[in-house]
Amino acid sequence: MTVTCDTCEQDIDCRIGYSNRRLQPLAFSCPHCDSQIGITLDTSNAPSSKFSFDGCKPADAQPSGAFDGRNPFIDLHLDFPVRSGGYQIGHTPFMMAMEDITVASGGNSKKAHSMLQFLNVHLNALNEMTEKAGEIKRLINLYNGKNKQLFQQRAASFLGKQEEKSLLPQDINATLYSVVSIAFFPFTVFAHSKEISEKMPQLMGSIDREKLGEFIDHLDASGFLSTLQRDCLSIYPRIYDAELPLRPALFLDLTGNTEAEKTATRVSVQDFSRIKDLYKDIVEILSRQLVLVAGFNNLLIRGDANSFKLIDGGALSDLKKFSGKPLSEKFKYLDDSWYNIDPDAFNLGLRNAIAHNNIHYNGSSQIITYSPSGGRLEASSNETMTFLVFVRLLLIAFREMHSLHHVIKSVFFYKYLIHEKSKEK
């Protein structure tokens, strides 16, 4: 269709690909005047479609065939990265995505079909859970509240269980992580969660029980563990606020596009200003989760959670000192770490730029320009990334936080099922 911008009254040619989401809010900047334009596709009564417009209206003259190139052209699709550039017949976002999958599969049609099925399963689950985002948020709030019985009741309904579990702390925690596992399945990598869930009991079983108990008691007495769990849980509902721009980032799981390819592609929504703080907040939580990684690392290597390796002839005195270190310095204290930290989750320059508001987003080009050390009188160097690269970074950081949240889960289960019972004897 061709739409006319309400602000500059100029025409734009749009090719809209259909997702299987019921409501499909698409947004872009007018290529003439940079004004924000929104087109929402409603397929509630499929196979019929309903469009609503914000900042534009359907042009008086609609094309009867292919676009003739007289107007700027925009491709739009919720689920796939879209190419920038001129209009080409047949080069729809779906067809270009299938081409990417074919290349990623090495031309193996069976593998390509399997990859597409994998994406469909995750998108279908995402559509279902998006409709329940409000319920998911309420469940997490209930867990953090005092009425655990109501939490168990509502969670049993969400999980499709006939009976709710007991009010024992280990059962309440088990219910919580069942909810999290199902509600955020579309965004996570199951193999990662399974690996760390299986690895943690073995790891804790290999540590001196008395020293491990001291570590857990310290985490418990300081409130660090429960506060960290609460802060992790506060992130989860916000991921559904970012669900729309994250959809094309999920597609990149299949294709593994190079940086060069990513710069030529775009996202069909404009939510950067609304979700940029989410990345900053996730990285702040990751920084605190590294305290757990360091504690277990010290226990495994040196038999004491507070015992760090020597660096430049000295060593940190305890975990409290480690927790106060800037994130950029924490990594060097994790020698031969049992946990493989994903470096792709961390862009500290971007985190700092967001925290100090030294960042600018160009909606037309979808380019983010940020200054890691900006805000000073003298000019500072800028760095750039595309919006698609940003949402991919956000997704990877969330997955890293989610994986480390399984460490928190395992510590709580050890505390309830082993440590506290041993103290009763």
LUMDREN-858085 format. One record per residue (C-alpha): x, y, z; residue number from 0. Coordinates in nm, 4 decimals. Each point is the difference from the previous one (the first is absolute). Layout:
<rs>
{{X Y Z} NUM},
...
</rs>
This chain:
<rs>
{{0.0000 0.0000 0.0000} 0},
{{0.0952 0.3657 -0.0307} 1},
{{-0.0478 0.2237 0.3044} 2},
{{0.0138 0.3760 0.0374} 3},
{{0.1872 0.1501 0.2954} 4},
{{-0.2269 0.2241 0.2102} 5},
{{0.2887 0.2373 0.0738} 6},
{{0.1594 0.0681 -0.3386} 7},
{{-0.2833 -0.1373 -0.2180} 8},
{{0.2489 -0.1954 -0.2118} 9},
{{-0.0602 -0.3564 -0.1203} 10},
{{0.1836 -0.3179 0.1082} 11},
{{-0.0290 -0.3441 -0.1607} 12},
{{-0.0288 -0.2833 0.2551} 13},
{{0.0142 -0.3755 -0.0450} 14},
{{-0.1433 -0.1677 0.3121} 15},
{{0.0777 -0.3621 0.0739} 16},
{{-0.2369 -0.1946 0.2239} 17},
{{0.1076 -0.1479 0.3314} 18},
{{-0.2178 -0.2508 0.1867} 19},
{{-0.0413 0.2414 0.2932} 20},
{{-0.3585 0.1167 0.0494} 21},
{{0.0888 0.3692 0.0264} 22},
{{0.3026 0.1140 -0.2002} 23},
{{0.1091 0.3555 0.0889} 24},
{{0.2515 0.1184 -0.2596} 25},
{{0.1848 0.3300 0.0194} 26},
{{0.2567 0.1958 -0.1963} 27},
{{0.1243 0.3551 -0.0517} 28},
{{-0.1273 0.1900 -0.3004} 29},
{{0.2855 0.0048 -0.2555} 30},
{{-0.1038 0.3550 -0.0987} 31},
{{-0.0239 0.1758 0.3392} 32},
{{0.0995 -0.2577 0.2687} 33},
{{-0.3424 0.0120 0.1671} 34},
{{-0.1096 -0.3147 0.1801} 35},
{{-0.2475 -0.2103 -0.1980} 36},
{{-0.1930 -0.3020 0.1242} 37},
{{-0.2024 -0.2612 -0.1867} 38},
{{-0.1751 -0.2714 0.2017} 39},
{{-0.1206 -0.3153 -0.1690} 40},
{{-0.2816 -0.1840 0.1806} 41},
{{-0.0600 -0.3628 -0.1022} 42},
{{-0.2503 -0.0777 0.2792} 43},
{{-0.2588 -0.0896 -0.2621} 44},
{{0.2318 -0.1842 -0.2395} 45},
{{0.0027 -0.0528 -0.2906} 46},
{{-0.1223 0.3607 -0.0168} 47},
{{0.2414 0.2785 0.1008} 48},
{{-0.0553 0.3364 0.1616} 49},
{{0.2505 0.2852 -0.0102} 50},
{{0.0158 0.3030 0.2250} 51},
{{0.2316 0.2950 -0.0514} 52},
{{0.1852 0.2414 0.2269} 53},
{{0.1787 0.2988 -0.1513} 54},
{{-0.1035 -0.0950 -0.3514} 55},
{{-0.2988 -0.0989 -0.2102} 56},
{{-0.0503 -0.2113 -0.3123} 57},
{{0.0941 0.2041 -0.3054} 58},
{{-0.2775 0.1065 -0.2356} 59},
{{0.1698 -0.1831 -0.2865} 60},
{{0.0839 -0.3635 0.0772} 61},
{{0.2225 -0.2098 -0.2299} 62},
{{-0.1793 -0.2456 -0.2264} 63},
{{0.3177 -0.2033 -0.0489} 64},
{{0.3676 0.0188 0.0887} 65},
{{0.1375 0.3237 0.1432} 66},
{{0.1480 0.2246 -0.2688} 67},
{{0.2754 0.1545 0.2148} 68},
{{-0.1402 0.3531 0.0146} 69},
{{-0.0275 -0.0140 0.3843} 70},
{{0.2408 -0.1126 0.2750} 71},
{{-0.0527 -0.3676 0.0826} 72},
{{-0.0259 -0.1744 0.3388} 73},
{{-0.0171 -0.3760 0.0670} 74},
{{-0.1789 -0.0981 0.3221} 75},
{{-0.0198 -0.3325 0.1851} 76},
{{-0.0137 -0.0731 0.3743} 77},
{{0.1877 -0.3309 -0.0022} 78},
{{0.2872 0.0536 -0.2418} 79},
{{0.2739 0.2574 -0.0509} 80},
{{-0.0912 0.2063 -0.3056} 81},
{{0.2420 0.1298 -0.2625} 82},
{{0.0446 0.3674 -0.0635} 83},
{{0.0193 0.1221 -0.3570} 84},
{{-0.2234 0.0207 -0.3026} 85},
{{-0.3017 -0.2103 -0.0848} 86},
{{0.0584 -0.3358 -0.1696} 87},
{{-0.2884 -0.2189 -0.1107} 88},
{{-0.0088 -0.3289 0.1910} 89},
{{0.2714 0.0985 0.2481} 90},
{{-0.2474 -0.0044 0.2869} 91},
{{0.1281 -0.0242 0.3596} 92},
{{-0.1253 -0.3587 0.0190} 93},
{{0.1705 -0.1063 -0.3220} 94},
{{0.3252 0.1692 0.1007} 95},
{{-0.0198 -0.1712 0.3401} 96},
{{-0.0466 -0.3359 -0.1727} 97},
{{0.3037 0.0785 -0.2139} 98},
{{0.2016 0.0693 0.3156} 99},
{{-0.1136 -0.3305 0.1519} 100},
{{0.0931 -0.1868 -0.3181} 101},
{{0.3501 0.1481 0.0135} 102},
{{0.0309 -0.0736 0.3742} 103},
{{-0.1073 -0.3613 -0.0581} 104},
{{0.2612 -0.0484 -0.2723} 105},
{{-0.2709 -0.0668 -0.2537} 106},
{{-0.1299 -0.2997 0.1971} 107},
{{-0.3782 0.0193 -0.0476} 108},
{{-0.0706 -0.2342 0.2906} 109},
{{0.2121 0.2086 0.2353} 110},
{{-0.1554 0.3227 -0.1313} 111},
{{-0.3488 -0.1403 0.0646} 112},
{{0.1042 -0.0984 0.3532} 113},
{{0.1352 0.3508 0.0647} 114},
{{-0.3241 0.1555 -0.1196} 115},
{{-0.2018 -0.2340 0.2233} 116},
{{0.2200 0.0999 0.2941} 117},
{{-0.0771 0.3673 -0.0671} 118},
{{-0.3733 -0.0682 -0.0365} 119},
{{-0.0137 -0.1824 0.3341} 120},
{{0.1665 0.2924 0.1762} 121},
{{-0.2132 0.2642 -0.1727} 122},
{{-0.3214 -0.1901 0.0748} 123},
{{0.1024 -0.0295 0.3657} 124},
{{0.0912 0.3694 -0.0017} 125},
{{-0.3433 0.0924 -0.1360} 126},
{{-0.1702 -0.2091 0.2671} 127},
{{0.2092 0.1378 0.2871} 128},
{{-0.0301 0.3595 -0.1224} 129},
{{-0.3753 -0.0283 0.0486} 130},
{{0.0729 -0.1113 0.3593} 131},
{{0.2650 0.2636 0.0756} 132},
{{-0.2231 0.1696 0.2577} 133},
{{-0.0652 -0.3308 0.1757} 134},
{{0.3733 -0.0793 0.0035} 135},
{{0.0778 0.3361 0.1590} 136},
{{-0.2662 -0.0543 0.2672} 137},
{{0.1403 -0.3453 0.0798} 138},
{{0.3492 0.1390 0.0529} 139},
{{-0.1434 0.2749 0.2216} 140},
{{-0.1865 -0.2624 0.2016} 141},
{{0.3197 -0.1990 0.0512} 142},
{{0.1701 0.3108 0.1352} 143},
{{-0.2971 0.0714 0.2286} 144},
{{-0.1151 -0.1568 0.3256} 145},
{{-0.2915 -0.2127 -0.1222} 146},
{{0.1864 -0.3116 -0.1182} 147},
{{-0.3175 -0.2084 0.0007} 148},
{{-0.1594 0.2320 -0.2552} 149},
{{0.3195 -0.0198 -0.2039} 150},
{{-0.0173 -0.3793 -0.0014} 151},
{{-0.3679 0.0096 -0.0992} 152},
{{0.0474 0.2421 -0.2875} 153},
{{0.3180 -0.1734 -0.1150} 154},
{{-0.1742 -0.3395 -0.0053} 155},
{{-0.2652 0.1501 -0.2281} 156},
{{0.2645 0.1539 -0.2280} 157},
{{0.1898 -0.3299 -0.0194} 158},
{{-0.3167 -0.2008 -0.0616} 159},
{{0.0404 -0.2015 0.3217} 160},
{{-0.2950 -0.1539 0.1810} 161},
{{0.1526 0.0459 0.3443} 162},
{{0.2271 0.2686 0.1340} 163},
{{0.3221 -0.0902 0.1802} 164},
{{0.0628 0.0404 0.3714} 165},
{{0.1165 0.3173 0.1720} 166},
{{0.3409 -0.1464 0.0804} 167},
{{0.2635 0.2461 -0.1250} 168},
{{0.1537 -0.2572 -0.2362} 169},
{{-0.3419 -0.0638 -0.1582} 170},
{{-0.0731 0.3699 -0.0360} 171},
{{0.3361 0.0446 -0.1692} 172},
{{-0.0612 -0.3005 -0.2259} 173},
{{-0.3291 0.1533 -0.1104} 174},
{{0.1657 0.3358 -0.0682} 175},
{{0.2616 -0.1500 -0.2290} 176},
{{-0.2598 -0.2105 -0.1802} 177},
{{-0.1892 0.3213 -0.0754} 178},
{{0.3169 0.1786 -0.1143} 179},
{{0.1053 -0.2950 -0.2164} 180},
{{-0.3300 -0.0144 -0.1872} 181},
{{-0.0726 0.3734 -0.0156} 182},
{{0.3423 0.0913 -0.1401} 183},
{{0.0673 -0.3085 -0.2115} 184},
{{-0.0267 0.2044 -0.3245} 185},
{{0.2974 0.2170 0.1007} 186},
{{0.2314 -0.2527 0.1633} 187},
{{0.2196 -0.2880 -0.1144} 188},
{{-0.1236 -0.3177 0.1664} 189},
{{0.3335 -0.1808 -0.0328} 190},
{{0.1767 0.2758 0.1969} 191},
{{-0.2524 -0.0151 0.2834} 192},
{{0.0110 -0.3789 0.0098} 193},
{{0.3806 -0.0069 0.0061} 194},
{{0.0370 0.2346 0.2951} 195},
{{-0.2909 -0.1584 0.1910} 196},
{{0.1751 -0.3374 -0.0279} 197},
{{0.3475 0.1390 0.0645} 198},
{{-0.0736 0.1975 0.3170} 199},
{{-0.0936 -0.2946 0.2302} 200},
{{0.3153 -0.1859 -0.1122} 201},
{{0.2097 0.3116 0.0543} 202},
{{-0.1368 0.0649 0.3482} 203},
{{0.0421 -0.3666 0.0895} 204},
{{0.3715 0.0266 -0.0768} 205},
{{0.0540 0.2887 0.2458} 206},
{{0.0811 -0.0403 0.3696} 207},
{{-0.3410 0.0010 0.1652} 208},
{{0.1022 0.2162 0.2942} 209},
{{0.1569 0.2688 -0.2201} 210},
{{-0.2951 -0.0055 -0.2372} 211},
{{-0.2344 0.0352 0.2969} 212},
{{0.1916 0.3038 0.1234} 213},
{{-0.0281 0.1558 -0.3447} 214},
{{-0.3765 -0.0590 -0.0166} 215},
{{-0.0517 0.1286 0.3553} 216},
{{0.1853 0.3188 -0.0913} 217},
{{-0.2084 0.0491 -0.3152} 218},
{{-0.3144 -0.0615 0.2042} 219},
{{0.0879 0.2210 0.2979} 220},
{{0.0928 0.2952 -0.2190} 221},
{{-0.3185 -0.0312 -0.2035} 222},
{{0.2140 -0.0057 -0.3148} 223},
{{-0.1501 -0.3180 -0.1465} 224},
{{-0.3666 0.0877 0.0516} 225},
{{0.0545 0.3569 -0.1237} 226},
{{0.1804 -0.1261 -0.3088} 227},
{{-0.2794 -0.2459 -0.0729} 228},
{{-0.2600 0.2757 0.0372} 229},
{{0.1924 0.2297 -0.2350} 230},
{{0.0339 -0.2772 -0.2601} 231},
{{-0.3734 -0.0620 0.0201} 232},
{{-0.0688 0.3707 -0.0548} 233},
{{0.1653 -0.0291 -0.3433} 234},
{{-0.2139 -0.2841 -0.1333} 235},
{{-0.3292 0.1884 -0.0528} 236},
{{0.1913 0.2828 -0.1697} 237},
{{0.1193 -0.2446 -0.2643} 238},
{{-0.3580 -0.0221 -0.1229} 239},
{{-0.0009 0.3794 -0.0271} 240},
{{0.2849 -0.0500 -0.2485} 241},
{{-0.1598 -0.2971 -0.1743} 242},
{{-0.0686 0.1752 -0.3315} 243},
{{0.3544 0.1164 -0.0814} 244},
{{0.1455 -0.3254 0.1350} 245},
{{-0.1817 -0.2121 -0.2589} 246},
{{0.2509 0.0626 -0.2845} 247},
{{0.2825 -0.0614 0.2496} 248},
{{-0.1419 -0.3493 0.0589} 249},
{{0.0215 -0.0666 -0.3728} 250},
{{0.3749 0.0643 0.0127} 251},
{{0.0315 -0.3123 0.2179} 252},
{{-0.0495 -0.1941 -0.3218} 253},
{{0.2112 0.1921 -0.2453} 254},
{{0.2927 0.1279 0.2064} 255},
{{0.0221 0.3062 -0.2231} 256},
{{0.3336 0.1772 -0.0120} 257},
{{0.0376 0.3578 0.1188} 258},
{{0.0116 0.1213 -0.3595} 259},
{{-0.3289 -0.1682 -0.0812} 260},
{{-0.1642 0.1401 0.3112} 261},
{{0.0848 0.3566 -0.0936} 262},
{{-0.2022 -0.0360 -0.3198} 263},
{{-0.3121 -0.1166 0.1836} 264},
{{-0.2583 0.1711 0.2146} 265},
{{-0.2706 -0.0604 0.2595} 266},
{{-0.3622 0.0876 -0.0787} 267},
{{-0.0699 0.1701 0.3327} 268},
{{0.1439 0.3092 0.1689} 269},
{{0.0371 -0.0740 0.3719} 270},
{{0.3604 0.0941 0.0784} 271},
{{-0.0718 0.2837 0.2431} 272},
{{-0.2448 -0.2205 0.1924} 273},
{{0.2289 -0.3020 0.0400} 274},
{{0.3527 0.1433 0.0150} 275},
{{0.0009 0.0082 0.3819} 276},
{{-0.0921 -0.3681 0.0052} 277},
{{0.3436 -0.0896 -0.1348} 278},
{{0.1725 0.2205 0.2583} 279},
{{-0.2022 -0.1575 0.2830} 280},
{{0.0729 -0.3559 -0.1155} 281},
{{0.3743 0.0722 -0.0110} 282},
{{-0.0166 0.1427 0.3542} 283},
{{-0.1583 -0.3251 0.1181} 284},
{{0.2585 -0.2043 -0.1909} 285},
{{0.2687 0.1920 0.1876} 286},
{{-0.1506 -0.1131 0.3321} 287},
{{-0.0543 -0.3553 -0.1221} 288},
{{0.3755 -0.0194 -0.0548} 289},
{{0.0369 0.0101 0.3805} 290},
{{-0.1542 -0.3486 0.0066} 291},
{{0.2254 -0.1152 -0.2836} 292},
{{0.3049 0.1322 0.1875} 293},
{{-0.1056 -0.1567 0.3313} 294},
{{-0.0420 -0.3447 -0.1504} 295},
{{0.3179 0.0456 -0.1996} 296},
{{0.1988 0.0746 0.3146} 297},
{{-0.1548 -0.2975 0.1814} 298},
{{0.0861 -0.2364 -0.2856} 299},
{{0.3573 0.1199 -0.0545} 300},
{{0.1147 0.1179 0.3432} 301},
{{-0.2563 -0.1489 0.2394} 302},
{{-0.1263 0.3356 0.1308} 303},
{{-0.2616 0.2287 -0.1527} 304},
{{0.2014 0.3071 0.1035} 305},
{{0.3358 -0.1198 -0.1336} 306},
{{0.0963 0.1687 -0.3289} 307},
{{0.3027 -0.0567 -0.2199} 308},
{{0.2966 0.2316 0.0257} 309},
{{0.0044 0.2853 -0.2535} 310},
{{0.3030 0.2289 -0.0241} 311},
{{0.1327 -0.1378 0.3283} 312},
{{-0.3233 0.0468 0.1970} 313},
{{-0.3443 -0.1540 0.0389} 314},
{{-0.3476 0.1181 0.0931} 315},
{{-0.0739 -0.0624 0.3656} 316},
{{-0.3570 -0.1261 -0.0459} 317},
{{-0.3121 -0.0127 -0.2168} 318},
{{-0.1178 0.3324 0.1410} 319},
{{0.3010 0.1668 -0.1607} 320},
{{-0.0708 -0.1841 -0.3243} 321},
{{-0.3654 0.1096 0.0003} 322},
{{0.1105 0.3638 0.0193} 323},
{{0.2254 -0.0246 -0.3055} 324},
{{-0.1161 0.1499 -0.3320} 325},
{{-0.1289 -0.2636 -0.2397} 326},
{{0.2896 0.0613 -0.2367} 327},
{{0.2423 -0.1137 0.2714} 328},
{{-0.1928 -0.3000 0.1325} 329},
{{0.0844 -0.2327 -0.2864} 330},
{{0.3722 -0.0090 0.0790} 331},
{{-0.0673 -0.1561 0.3408} 332},
{{-0.1826 -0.3002 -0.1511} 333},
{{0.2964 -0.2328 -0.0648} 334},
{{-0.0777 -0.3280 -0.1793} 335},
{{-0.3676 0.0626 0.0655} 336},
{{-0.2397 -0.2930 0.0226} 337},
{{-0.2597 0.2200 -0.1757} 338},
{{0.0615 0.1051 -0.3605} 339},
{{-0.1072 0.3633 -0.0084} 340},
{{-0.1349 0.1097 -0.3383} 341},
{{0.2050 0.3072 -0.0990} 342},
{{-0.2599 0.0872 -0.2646} 343},
{{-0.2411 0.0992 0.2786} 344},
{{0.2155 0.2910 0.1132} 345},
{{0.0446 0.3339 -0.1728} 346},
{{0.1243 0.2140 0.2861} 347},
{{0.0418 0.3098 -0.2161} 348},
{{-0.3655 -0.0162 -0.1008} 349},
{{-0.1049 -0.0683 0.3607} 350},
{{0.1873 0.3109 0.1170} 351},
{{-0.1383 0.2137 -0.2818} 352},
{{-0.3577 -0.1002 0.0856} 353},
{{0.0577 0.0621 0.3713} 354},
{{0.1312 0.3519 -0.0710} 355},
{{-0.2422 0.0740 -0.2852} 356},
{{0.2835 0.0395 -0.2504} 357},
{{-0.1957 -0.1704 -0.2733} 358},
{{-0.2022 0.0927 -0.3084} 359},
{{-0.2308 -0.2051 -0.2203} 360},
{{-0.0748 0.0844 -0.3633} 361},
{{-0.3332 -0.1550 -0.0865} 362},
{{0.0413 0.0359 -0.3768} 363},
{{0.3321 -0.1846 -0.0198} 364},
{{-0.0579 -0.2067 0.3173} 365},
{{0.3530 0.0924 0.1079} 366},
{{0.0875 0.0390 0.3681} 367},
{{0.2860 0.2414 0.0675} 368},
{{0.1501 -0.0080 0.3483} 369},
{{0.2958 0.1448 0.1835} 370},
{{0.1404 -0.2312 0.2710} 371},
{{0.1914 0.2871 0.1633} 372},
{{-0.2189 0.2923 -0.1038} 373},
{{-0.1381 0.2851 0.2070} 374},
{{0.3312 0.1800 0.0370} 375},
{{0.0884 0.3446 -0.1313} 376},
{{0.2363 -0.1364 -0.2619} 377},
{{-0.1318 -0.1935 -0.2975} 378},
{{-0.0062 -0.3766 0.0437} 379},
{{0.0103 -0.2803 -0.2542} 380},
{{-0.3286 -0.1555 -0.1044} 381},
{{-0.0884 -0.3572 -0.0822} 382},
{{-0.2973 -0.1317 -0.1961} 383},
{{-0.2131 -0.3098 -0.0313} 384},
{{-0.3247 -0.0842 -0.1735} 385},
{{-0.3239 -0.0518 0.1886} 386},
{{0.0014 -0.3648 -0.1089} 387},
{{0.3455 -0.0525 0.1512} 388},
{{-0.1262 0.1649 0.3203} 389},
{{-0.3046 -0.2245 0.0379} 390},
{{0.2197 -0.3033 -0.0686} 391},
{{0.2352 0.1214 0.2750} 392},
{{-0.2983 0.0458 0.2315} 393},
{{-0.1184 -0.3542 -0.0694} 394},
{{0.3441 -0.1526 0.0666} 395},
{{0.0373 0.2001 0.3238} 396},
{{-0.3423 -0.1177 0.1182} 397},
{{0.0939 -0.3602 -0.0749} 398},
{{0.3205 0.0385 0.2004} 399},
{{-0.1950 0.1435 0.2935} 400},
{{-0.2509 -0.2845 -0.0297} 401},
{{0.2772 -0.2619 -0.0016} 402},
{{0.1594 0.1496 0.3107} 403},
{{-0.3440 0.0148 0.1600} 404},
{{0.0180 -0.3805 -0.0043} 405},
{{0.2984 0.0297 0.2331} 406},
{{-0.2231 0.1945 0.2409} 407},
{{-0.2681 -0.2665 -0.0341} 408},
{{0.2488 -0.2775 0.0758} 409},
{{0.1359 0.1789 0.3084} 410},
{{-0.3515 0.0397 0.1372} 411},
{{-0.0758 -0.3698 -0.0546} 412},
{{0.3261 -0.1002 0.1676} 413},
{{-0.0837 0.2293 0.2906} 414},
{{-0.3527 -0.1434 0.0470} 415},
{{0.0650 -0.3671 -0.0712} 416},
{{0.3516 -0.0582 0.1357} 417},
{{0.1530 0.2866 0.1966} 418},
{{-0.2919 0.0833 0.2310} 419},
{{-0.0747 -0.3668 0.0621} 420},
{{0.3620 -0.0630 0.0953} 421},
{{-0.0167 0.2826 0.2556} 422},
{{-0.3080 -0.1609 0.1589} 423},
{{0.1918 -0.3180 0.0795} 424},
</rs>
